[in-house]
Amino acid sequence: MKGGVFIFNYIEFGKTIRVLRKNTSFKLIDVAEQLSIHESYLGKIERGIAIPSVEIAVDLANFFHISFQQYNIYNKSSNILLQNEIFKNLSHLKPQEKKFIYKLLLEFI
């Protein structure tokens, strides 16, 4: 990992959780109850609109027997989609602020 930093690709993680859940015939409520979380929160994680806490992400990974390491963006040869997602969310910032954050993010991406 670059600089010992782990940047979690929660969008891909959520998509994977949804696929695994459906492939194993678990209902949203079943997994949510097993992890003691609300099913709407799990649904948001699966759709990539909620970032799971570290504890919940670990619980989900353990539940479906997957590794976090594959969701470290440094494992990807191309981070274009993730970069686009990040920069799309910066659209409301002033140009000077965007430039600062862009330079900062390039250190990690």
N, C-alpha and C positions, 0 to 999 in steps of 0.2 A: 504494500500500500504506500502511496506517495505521502511522505511526511507522517506516516502513522495515522492518517485520517481516514475514517470510514464514512463515506457519504452513502446513505441508504436510499436505494431506488424504490421508494414506497409504492410508486405507480405499478411497476412490474411485479412487485411483491404481491400487491392486492389482486392483480390479474391472475397470478399463479394460484393464490389461495382460492379464488373463485373457481378456477378450472379444476383444481384438486377436490374441492368440496363437491362440485357437481359430478365429477368422475367417480367419487366414492359414495355417491347417493346420499350425502348428508344434507339435511335442510339447514338453512341459515340459522334457524332457532336452535337446532341441535348443537351446532358448533358454539354458538353464542352462550348457551346454557353451560356447556362443558367448560368454557373459559370464564364464566361469570361476568359476561359483558352483555350489553343490550344488542339485540339483533340489528337495529338500525345503525349502530356504530360499526358493526362488522360489515354490513352492506356498504357503508361509506368507505371503509378500508378497501374492500374488494373493488370498488369503483374508482379508487385513487383520489377521493375527495377528502379523506381524513388520513392523517399521518398517525399510525399506531404508536402508542408509547413503547418504549423498549421492552417492557415487561410483556405487553400484549403481543408484540411482534415475535418475541422469543417463544411465548406460549403457542402461537399459531404455527411457527416453524417446527416446534417440537410435536405438535398435534399431527401435522402432516408429514413429519419426518423429512424436512428439507433443511438446507444449510443457508445461513445468512450470507455467507461469502459470495454466493452467486448474485446477490443483490447489491454488492459493492460496485459503484460505477467505475472504479478503477480496474475491474475485471473486464470491462468492455473495451474493445479496440476503438469504437466510435461512440461518442457521447452526444451526437448531434441532436437526437430526439430529446434527451434530458436537458441539454443546453437550451433548446428552443422553448421547452416548457418553463424553465427558469426565467429566461429573458422575456417571455410573454408576460409573466407575472410582474415584471419590472416596468411595464409600459406607463404606469401612472407617475413614475418618478421624473424629476427634473433631469435634463441631459447631464449635468455635472454629477448628480447622484448615480445615474446609470453607469457613467464612465467609471466611477469609483468602484461600484459593485462588480462591474464587468472585469476590471483588473483583479479584484480580490478573488472572484470565482475562477478566473483562469489559472490561479495558483493551485487550485484544487481539482479542476476538471481537465 
